[in-house]
Amino acid sequence: MTVWTNIASWFGYAPAEPKRGRQSVTTSGGATAKPVTFDTAMTVSAVFACIRLLAETVSSLPLNMYKLDADGNRTIEKNHDLIKLLKHRPNRRQTRIEFFEQLMLNLVSSGNAYVLLGYIGKRLVSLQVLNSGSIEPELLANGDMIYHWTQLDGTRKKLTEAEVWHIRLFGNGLIGLSPLAQAKKSIGVGLAGDDKVTDLMSNGAKPTGTLLTENWPTREQRADLREELSGLMNGDQTEIAVLGGNMKWQAISLTPEDLELLATRRFTLEEICRFFGVPSVLVNDLSASTVWGSGIDSIISGFYKFVLRTYLEKLEISMIVNLLPRTEWESYELEFDADAILRANLKDRIESTSKQVLSGFMTPNEARKSEGRQPKPNGDQLLVPSNMTTIDKILAVVPARNKGDINE
């Protein structure tokens, strides 16, 4: 057994060809309440909401590129070919938001996202997300990775590492673990619960049962009774059933209360949110909190720190090392602007920026720019707290013998 087979067994992966190190994303172990595929999983509201929240939140964040000088100071970079491509239209069919939505959809669901790189000469001109289910990575004996791509017409094509930008969640180093695959048991329970509710509602929430009689009815009588009562038992009719001959109705199916259906669905929601790292309140679960009070700021802050930040930093460093030549790795940074998520309310923002301006931490124009306002003349100088004037004006009126002390 090879080292890659051992690694695969730890994570539940089954290598199709262990000798060649090829990896597949199938998971092992355990039956599920209902068959789970991507399409069926997305019909579970908690799965859809968690994936949509992560995909739409990341894709909506502004993306900036910075040029680094020798001291590590950053200046905004707007003219580099990469930021022009990423900031507007990565390919001819998608905007930046649509591109990152599709990328995150694949990454969050399968644990891997694959992007086909298009070049004209050495210039990167196109980024196209490939369906993760159509890609099979393979580790060659020399340590190189190749990607077997099954195209829409069924033909297979080999792609090299230079042609594919591969983003992965944590896993065995070759491929990331699929949250959907790992959560398949919980998702299966959710699917079974939804099917049970559908069956109950389509039947008017009527339980099945049996008729109790004192005598044994004939075959013809039983057939007549089934036909007469079938509409009341299996449809949405609401007529009153009239039973004669001392007949009694005995329900024999479990009720929703007996099944603890609501508790099961609640538990499934929590389990699925736990797999995706999403606080349930962010997918409209109000069972624990009826209103979005002040505590929601702390929830969003925790969600950013422990979930979103990992996705953002993973994408940022991956873009640098995969989309830029090695000679530019130390010269540029890419960063998603998360201020839109963490942005406080207007009252708190004014208090915060006022303190920063009064303490000389930012200029008035920097504060105005953060609120989307136009700069003002003489607003680019730092203010000192003593009398709200600029340092150069104070030096202009201080006697020359004291300037040295102030400068020190």
C-alpha positions, 0 to 999 in steps of 0.5 A: 500500500502506497503513502497516497493510499494511506492518506486516502484511507484516512480521509475516506478517499478511494484511489482509482489507481493507487500505483499512479496516485490518482485520487477521487472524491468519493467517500466511504462508509455508512448508509444514508436515510436518502441518496445524497447528490449535489442536486438533492442536497441543494433542495435542503434549505439549510444546505442551499442557504449556507452555500449561497451565503458563503458564495454571495458574501465572498463574491460581493467583497471588493478586491484590491491589488497593492504594490509593495515597496522595499519597506513593505508599504502598500500603494493601490495598484490599478494598472496591472493586467491581473487586477484588470482581469479580476476586477471586471470580467474574468471571462467573456460570459461572467462579471467578477461577482458571477465568477467568484460565486461559481468558484465559491459554489464549487469550493464550498460544496466539493472542497475543490475549485478548478479554474482554467487559465487562458493565455495569449503568449505569457499574458493571462487573459481568461479565467474560467471555472470548471465544474469540480465534478468533471475534474479528476486530479492525478499525482504523477511519479515525478511529483507533478499534478495533472487534471483529467477533465471530462468535457460536456461532449464526454471527451477527456482532456489532460490539463497540466498544473500550468493550465489550472488554478486549483483552490482546495479546502483542508484535506490530504494536500492533493484535494480538499475534503468535500463538506457535502460528502462529509455531511451526507448523513445529516443531509440524508436525514434532512431529505427524509424529513422533507419527504415525510412532510411532503407525504403528510401534506399531500395526504391532508396530514391524515394518518393511515390506519385500519377498520375494526369490526366485530365480524369478519367481512367478506372479500367483496365487502373489504374491497368496497370499504377500501374504495369508499374510504380511500378518498378520505384516507389518501386525498384532501377530502374533508367529508365526514366518514360514516361507519356502520356495523360497529366499525371503529377507525384505528390509526396505526401510523406514527404522527409527526409528534411521535416522529419528533419531526420538528425536533429532527428538522431542527437538529438537521439544520444545526448539523448542516450549519456546523459542517459549513461553519455558518451560524444558524441565525445567519440563514434565518433560524430564529428559534434561538433568537427572535430578533436581530438585536445588538448581539448580531454584530458579535455573531457577524464578527465571529463568522468573519474571523473564524470562517470567512477570513479563512476563505478570503486569505486562502483565495488571496495567497492562491491568486498570488502564487498561481496567477502571478509569475514567481518574480512578482510574488514579493511585489504585490498583494491581493486583498478582499475588502471586508469593511462592508461586512464589519462596517458598524452603524453610522453613529459608531462609525462617526465616533470611531473616525472622530477619535482617529482624526482627533488623535492624528491617526487619520486625516479628515479627507481619509475619514471623508473618503471612508464614508464616500464623501468628497475631499476638502481643501487642506484636509490631507494634513494630520491634526493635533489634539490640542487646538485642532490645527496642523503641526506646521502651523504650531511650529510657525508660531513657536519661538525658534528656540523651542522648535527643537524641543517640539521636533524632538 
